[in-house]
Amino acid sequence: MSDLRLDYLATDSVVEGIGASQILAYVERFADRGVDVHLHTFEKAEPGADIRERLHRRGVSWHPRPFGRFGAVGGVRRVAAGASAVRGAALVHARSDLAAASVLLARPRRWVWDVRSLFSDQRLALGTLVEGSPEHRALRRIERAAARSSDAVVTLTEAVLPVLAERHGHDVAAKATVVTTCVDTARFEVRPAPDPGTLQVLLAGTINRFYDVPAMVDLVRALRRRRPTTLQLVTPEPSPWDAELDAADPVRRSASPAEMPDIVAGCHVGLSVCRDDAGISLRGSMPTKLGEFLASGRPVVVNSLLGDASALVREHGVGVVVDDRSAAGIARAADELEAIVADPGVAARCRALAEEHFDLDRAADRLVALYRSLAG
């Protein structure tokens, strides 16, 4: 029997999206490392037997609850249900701010605040939250209380630490551990690049208002003026940018998480350019797709203010940083991208960075060590 029980609380689903690609992978590895994991999630649909069986086989006790309504009322109900789920727990990992609100009500013995990407600021950037509204003020109070009362903090980037220190004091940054969005580097592996006759550019994942789709479309057009280029678009749902994307004549497709390693390997480069005007939340963001591209030996295109991404890309020579959205700046980015795709050493550099910075097993080791230190 394990000497360490962890209650992992997320207001996301594990059947879709980031839950399927991140939460499941982490909790399974925690269980592999001897942790007694109790996973609490909120599901939008009745969970299938396959997920239940998968988690049971790995030793994870899963406690799914109905997601309920969208909006503020539904959020309050999920916070209350989450608090009931972890009340009296010895150690809780609260994934993002709504889970943190549950923990603040439940008052477990020890808990970890998983910041993700500055939740309220990201919602402001996405246009789903009004600045100064009652909901915005409530989320800011939750953030302040979580920063003060949590026993440890986990962030996705180094770049967000000064923001937390400025808002909540240096003690918050001092108790923080950086664990970025990681990938299974055994699934995403380096394979030979596709035929160089046509440049295959991949834009994958959820494409919301956080991204600068016009800049990425301009880059694809600049590349097409130099050589044949195909934009591969793999998204799980409709996007607010669909009209702009359709104008770029993409090859559209959907894919399951199991298919993504083959899709990434079939392209030359991955795009992840966010809006530089998306605000302070960019400092705490690191899209999962970056680790997938790099682990597959594929260079990436990012923007200059995206978390730690631009510094890592420049330091390791694994892609292009777009810091000028003018026609001349996009043309320079296209020239740089042509050169780096042709570089025979780029795949090895990408893979080395992924193994050092984005490896899921190394991240799980660090988190389990953190849990054990908190449990004493």
C-alpha positions, 0 to 999 in steps of 0.5 A, spaced: 500 500 500 502 506 498 505 511 503 503 517 499 495 519 497 494 525 492 488 527 490 488 531 484 483 536 482 481 538 475 475 542 473 476 539 466 474 533 463 479 527 461 476 525 455 477 530 451 482 536 449 488 538 454 485 533 459 486 527 455 493 529 452 496 532 459 492 530 465 491 522 464 498 522 462 501 525 468 496 521 473 498 514 470 505 516 471 504 518 478 501 511 480 507 508 476 511 511 481 507 509 487 503 514 489 495 513 491 492 517 486 485 519 486 483 523 480 477 528 481 474 531 474 468 534 471 465 530 465 461 533 459 459 526 457 458 520 460 465 517 461 466 511 457 468 504 460 475 504 456 477 510 460 475 507 466 479 501 465 485 504 463 485 508 469 483 502 473 489 498 470 494 503 472 492 504 479 488 510 479 482 511 483 477 516 478 471 520 481 468 523 475 462 528 476 457 531 471 460 538 468 453 541 469 452 548 466 457 553 462 457 560 465 458 563 472 453 559 475 456 552 473 462 554 475 460 556 482 457 549 482 463 545 480 467 549 485 462 547 491 462 540 488 470 540 488 471 542 495 466 537 497 470 532 494 477 534 497 475 536 504 479 533 509 484 530 504 492 530 506 495 532 499 491 536 493 494 538 487 489 543 484 489 544 477 488 552 475 484 557 479 477 554 479 480 548 482 484 552 487 477 555 489 475 549 491 481 547 495 480 554 499 474 552 501 476 545 503 482 546 507 486 540 506 492 539 510 497 540 504 496 543 497 499 545 490 496 551 486 498 549 479 497 556 476 497 554 468 497 560 465 494 566 469 487 564 468 483 570 469 488 574 465 487 569 459 480 569 459 480 577 459 485 576 452 480 571 450 474 575 451 470 571 455 471 575 461 470 583 462 475 587 466 472 589 473 466 585 472 464 581 479 467 575 476 473 578 474 474 581 481 472 574 484 477 570 480 483 575 482 481 574 489 482 567 488 488 568 485 491 572 491 488 567 496 491 561 492 498 565 492 498 566 500 495 559 502 498 554 498 504 550 500 507 550 493 506 553 486 507 549 480 508 554 473 509 552 466 514 558 465 520 561 468 517 568 465 511 568 469 515 568 476 516 575 476 509 577 475 507 572 481 512 576 485 510 583 483 503 581 484 503 577 491 510 577 494 517 574 493 515 568 497 510 566 492 516 565 487 520 562 492 515 556 493 514 555 485 517 549 481 517 550 473 514 544 470 512 546 463 507 542 458 510 536 457 509 530 452 511 523 452 517 523 448 517 515 447 510 516 442 513 523 439 520 520 436 524 523 430 523 520 424 525 522 417 522 528 414 517 528 408 519 530 401 522 536 401 519 538 394 513 541 398 514 544 405 509 541 409 507 547 415 502 544 421 497 548 425 494 543 430 490 544 436 485 548 439 485 555 435 482 560 439 483 568 439 489 567 443 493 566 437 495 570 431 492 567 425 493 573 420 500 573 422 501 565 421 497 566 414 501 571 412 507 567 413 504 561 409 503 566 403 510 568 404 513 561 404 508 560 398 512 565 394 518 562 395 516 554 394 510 550 394 507 550 401 501 546 404 498 548 410 496 542 414 490 544 419 488 539 424 483 542 429 478 538 434 473 544 433 471 550 429 475 556 430 473 563 430 478 564 425 475 559 420 474 565 415 482 567 415 484 560 415 480 558 409 483 564 405 489 560 406 487 554 402 489 549 408 488 541 408 483 540 413 483 534 417 481 532 424 485 527 428 485 523 435 491 524 440 493 517 438 494 519 431 498 526 432 505 523 432 504 520 425 501 527 423 507 531 426 512 527 423 509 528 416 510 535 416 517 540 416 515 545 421 510 547 426 506 553 428 504 556 434 504 564 434 500 567 439 498 575 439 503 579 442 497 583 445 494 578 449 496 581 455 500 578 461 497 571 461 502 570 455 508 570 460 505 563 463 503 560 457 506 554 453 502 550 448 502 543 448 504 542 441 511 545 442 513 539 445 510 535 440 513 538 435 520 538 438 520 531 440 519 529 433 525 533 431 521 539 427 522 546 428 517 551 431 515 558 429 513 562 435 512 569 437 517 573 442 512 574 448 510 567 449 512 564 455 519 561 455 518 559 448 522 565 444 528 564 449 528 557 448 528 557 441 533 562 440 538 559 445 537 552 442 536 554 434 530 550 434 526 555 430 524 562 428 521 567 433 516 572 429 517 579 433 515 583 427 508 582 424 510 587 418 510 585 411 518 586 411 518 582 418 514 576 415 519 576 409 525 575 414 521 570 418 520 566 412 527 566 410 529 564 416 525 558 416 527 556 409 534 556 412 532 552 419 528 547 415 534 545 410 539 545 416 541 538 417 542 538 424 536 541 426 532 535 428 537 533 433 537 540 436 530 539 437 530 532 440 535 534 445 531 540 447 525 536 448 528 531 452 531 536 457 525 541 457 519 537 455 519 530 457 513 527 461 517 522 465 522 527 468 516 532 469 513 526 473 519 525 477 519 532 479 512 533 481 512 526 485 518 529 489 515 535 490 509 531 493 513 527 497 517 533 500 510 536 502 507 530 505 514 529 509 
